[in-house]
Amino acid sequence: MSNSRTTLTADRQALIRPLLQPDVALAVTDPQGRLAVPFATELACLSANAVAKRQREFAAGRAAAHAAMADLGHRPQAIVIGKNRAPLWPEGLTGSITHSRSCAIAIVARNRDVLALGIDVEEDRPLADKLLPAICSDAEQEWLMAQANPGQLAKLIFSAKEAAYKCQYSVSQRYFGFDGLELALDLAQGGFQARFTADQLPFVRGDVIDGRFAIGAGVIVTLAELRP
């Protein structure tokens, strides 16, 4: 990995760490850098037709997850994919993995401390206007139009919904679309609330998942968590 990319990865680690409490381990890797080979059982989860980009991002995500486990004092173990394509964490752990073209992130915690985690990373580029109706509610779109940088904040809403969805899925095992959550962003404090618009048991309409976000070093990162 070049010095510039190593510095960028370190900058991203520094950007994200303040979003997390001390009992959550974090690791950031570069999909375009030198990566450890995943466990054989992890590689078996990849489609035989997976393109090189998918293979590298998968390896970067698993490398980050293994490093986060080690940082937590846990021996790195394989993280395979369940029937619904979600990661299956080793007994006693919970976590979340995300990756973009230039960045992979994993967060891991002991499930006695944290019930569920969700993290998402996106390249810091405006969301395409044509995607707005599929991702943002009417109220969210109205709020965006009053902002100075609606494209970037639309990408932030997209990312925050992804993080909150991952977090709730660990508990509910339920699929739903972007309209299943409505976002309220606190730009001054770097936080958000994702409110359920319908029952997704054990969550009910009106329940809220709290989250945090950071923008910098070329990426938008969002985090959601549920505590016991």
Buried (B, 14 or more C-beta within 10 A) or exposed (E): BEEEEEEBBEBBBEBBEEBBEEEBBBBBBBBBBEBEEBBEEBBEBBEEEBEEEBBBBBBBBBBBBBBBBBBBEBEBBBBBBEEEEBBEBBEEBBBBBBBBEBBBBBBBBBBEEBBBBBBBBBEBEEBEEEEBEEBBBEEBBEBBEEEEEBBBBBBBBBBBBBBBBBBBBBBBEBEBEBEBBBBBBEEEEBBBBBBBBEBBEEBEEEEBBBBBBBBEBBBBBBBBBBEE
